[in-house]
């Protein structure tokens, strides 16, 4: 084991990063207001707090100068952003994507006094003279105080690069059957598995070759599902293409994992999300045993993210709403462990807590023969549309979302710019700009998803179209649409189909029109505006020293540390970002991924 007792340099954190937490804009989606954001990283749940780390450029709105930011929440919706947590390594370079585990039994030896702490596994990437690619190695950082301050392990890197151009994004879990820590790392066109007993010394176990990689594989996750009596896993990973958005997205394969190798049910991979803007998905570590996995992704696409960041609307990025993921194992067709067969499907749904914290308010719709519409959807707050069609699958339903785009004053009264759409009735000075078009085609058995670029100044590759085969869940359509500033997320067929679309900074108002066959049954449609309520004050932050672990402040009792001096559990005010409680002694054996 490498020496871990030598002096370690603390990250050069500015004390303001924790002394004054920044709460997000009201809504359902996390995203810094002024700086670049891409991959979520280091997701860990501990003592009632969800920790979300993320890739960010604190000094700009475009990719570069990558750091790890840190946000916390108690309900996965109201977040407190604490700014920079991990800065670049002085020798090994920028901290790319990775994961965090709770070393609850101090197997690493990094926590001799507290016996437990957070260990971050991440890719360090640096420029090499004469090379046009960043050298990527796997390194460790650790925290004694629940993520407030971090120190680099002096023996970094813990996994060297053996000549790969792309070698990054380690995801670490604990495998109870073998009493080992397992790391999966993207390695070009494959995923490598490593194992360790102490989180420091790693041994290569196996390699899983991917069926197709358009350019690069990133952000692998090995996910275990508690559903049913079957030992089912999913290998989840992201595929990127530098210029074509159609080839980017998240894929998964279901199967079994024996501690060294992943055994797929079938070599066919499936898309986790059928939209263009769902990437670098990560799963929370440390959820209570038996809980369904919870994941969040970057709501963007590498084919155009850098161009959107330089667009006049400065689209710097956001994350999707957290989703609960389950495996759809049919009781009629069980999957015993010893059998290989067709791949199981993953089902996903937005976390339901927003319905409790953000009570929806009904929005009236306009009903006419053959269509239903919401003519002025303002996006000052999120909007939810639910649609249920009880037909026999022989009809079609079309959902169109258009932007009522305000036009600048024209030179002459009543003039219309060449090639533009005339203003719609009742929307003087605005034109209807097509954004999204969803068509349920019962006869052909497909759901067609399409996006149109909002204007001629938009970066290329934003036009998108995909036909999704309907799952074997019956002909009835059930669909939920969540709209917020700059993003739309669709969940259909009990979560077996999901799609995410960035709306490149569109803030509304929008018109939503649902067309259906007049000789068919009228679909059930409901619209809600989701308005956050005041949930009380935020948790106080601890102080941070540049060369020492964070202090716990003036609070001393367990109740005050977790709930504040009033004794009631604290949440955020009207926005989204809770801070972390004061330092407490970690409990051993808590969480589904940690050793007992």
FENUR-V218899 format. One record per backbone hydrogen bond with DSSP energy under -0.5 kcal/mol. CO is the residue of the C=O (numbers start at 1). NH is the residue of the N-H. If there is no record, write none. Layout:
BEGIN
CO/NH
CO/NH
END
This chain:
BEGIN
9/152
11/13
14/17
15/18
15/19
16/20
21/23
22/81
30/319
36/57
39/55
41/53
42/44
43/285
44/51
46/49
49/46
49/51
50/73
51/44
52/71
53/41
54/69
55/38
56/58
56/67
57/36
57/60
60/36
66/95
67/56
67/69
68/85
68/86
69/54
70/82
71/52
72/80
73/50
77/79
78/578
79/24
80/72
80/82
81/22
83/70
86/68
89/93
93/89
94/96
94/125
97/123
97/169
98/42
99/121
101/103
101/119
102/104
103/106
103/117
106/109
111/115
117/103
118/143
119/101
120/122
120/141
121/99
122/124
122/139
123/96
124/137
125/94
126/135
128/131
134/136
135/126
135/137
137/124
137/139
138/157
138/158
138/159
139/122
140/153
141/120
142/151
143/118
145/148
150/11
151/142
153/156
159/138
160/162
165/167
166/188
168/186
171/184
173/182
174/176
175/179
175/180
180/175
181/196
182/173
183/194
184/171
185/192
186/168
187/189
187/190
188/217
189/210
190/187
191/208
192/185
193/205
193/206
194/183
195/203
196/181
200/202
203/195
206/193
207/209
208/191
216/240
218/238
221/223
221/236
223/234
225/232
227/230
230/232
232/225
233/255
234/223
234/236
235/253
236/221
237/251
238/218
239/249
240/216
243/245
244/247
245/248
249/239
250/272
250/273
251/237
252/270
253/235
254/265
254/266
255/233
256/263
261/258
261/263
262/264
263/256
270/252
279/298
280/40
282/296
285/45
287/592
288/291
293/325
294/284
295/323
296/282
297/320
298/279
298/300
301/304
301/305
304/308
305/309
306/310
308/311
308/315
311/314
314/316
316/37
318/299
322/351
323/295
323/325
324/349
325/293
326/347
327/329
328/330
328/345
330/333
334/336
336/339
345/328
347/326
349/324
351/354
352/355
353/356
353/357
354/358
357/359
357/533
359/531
361/529
363/527
365/367
366/368
366/373
368/371
370/516
371/368
372/514
373/366
374/512
376/378
377/510
378/381
382/530
383/483
384/528
385/481
386/526
387/479
388/390
388/524
389/477
395/442
396/517
397/440
398/400
398/515
399/438
400/513
401/435
401/436
402/404
402/511
403/405
403/433
404/406
405/431
412/415
417/420
424/427
427/430
429/407
430/424
431/405
431/433
432/434
433/403
435/452
436/401
437/450
438/399
438/440
439/441
439/448
440/397
440/442
441/445
441/446
445/470
446/441
446/448
447/449
447/468
448/439
449/466
450/437
451/464
455/458
459/462
464/451
466/449
466/468
467/469
468/447
471/473
476/478
477/389
478/493
479/387
480/491
481/385
481/483
482/489
483/383
484/487
486/503
487/484
488/501
489/482
490/499
491/480
492/496
492/497
493/496
495/348
497/492
498/274
499/490
500/277
501/488
503/506
506/486
507/379
509/404
510/377
511/402
511/513
512/374
513/400
513/515
514/372
515/398
517/520
523/525
524/388
526/386
527/363
528/384
528/530
529/361
529/531
530/382
530/532
535/571
537/571
543/551
545/548
548/545
552/555
557/561
558/562
559/563
559/564
560/564
561/582
564/567
572/535
573/535
575/577
577/79
577/80
578/72
587/590
591/594
END
